[in-house]
Amino acid sequence: MNGDRMVELAQALAAAKSRQDVPAALALFHRDMLLDSPAFGTRAQGLAENAAALTRFFTSFPDYDVTLDGHAHNADTLVCWGTARMTMTGDRFGVTPNGRRASLPVSIRFAFEDDLIAGERFCFDLATLCAQSGVSTDAVRRKLFGAA
């Protein structure tokens, strides 16, 4: 796949996610799409799991917005970096957030197949999200990963 097409797909996905538009995001995904978010310890594979993961994510972060500021690619992989802005809400993480919007540097690695996004590895620092949301990183990590 050429680099311009990779960037076009990544930008379309960023726009769909910034609108919290799950159907538009899913339309960009390969049927075997693998979404990996190491900070949350989550992986979703296939369209049904990705729909559930995105719905859960947007419930926790209803104002999620991402900008992609730069990128690099080779023949089959695109890496983007930018900023995600989001407000932690609800009790998914076992804490009570302060209601402030966090702004986090992110890096995202994409893989492609059949002119669709086949993989996304979404990386950010959980401690930075927790600090800006006024919650304990240790408490959130216990909720996500259990006792160490």
C-alpha positions, 0 to 999 in steps of 0.5 A: 500500500502506498504511504499516502493511502495509509495516511488517508486511512489513519486520518479518517480513523482519527476523525471517526474516533474524534466524533465517537463514530463507531460505525465509521471507524469499523468501516475502515477496519479489516475483518480481522482488525487487531486493536492493542492498547498496552496502557489499558492492557486490552486487545480486541480482534475482529469487528465485533470485539472492536465495536465493543472496545470502542463503545466501552472506550467512548463511554469512559472518554466521551469527548475523545479527540485526537490529532495526528501531527506526524508520521513515518511509514514503510511498505506495510506499516505506518507510525503516527504521533500526535495528541489525544485529549479526553476526559475520564468519566464513570467508574470503569477504572475504580476511581473518581476523576476530577472531570478535567480534560487530559492532553496526552502525547500518543503514538499509534502504529498501524498495519494494513491489509486489503486496503483497510486498517488491519492493526492499531497499537495505541500507546500513551502513558497511563500515569500521565492520564491519571495525573491529569485526571486527578486519580491514583495510577496505582488504583487504576493499574490495580483495577486494570491489571489486578494486584501486582 
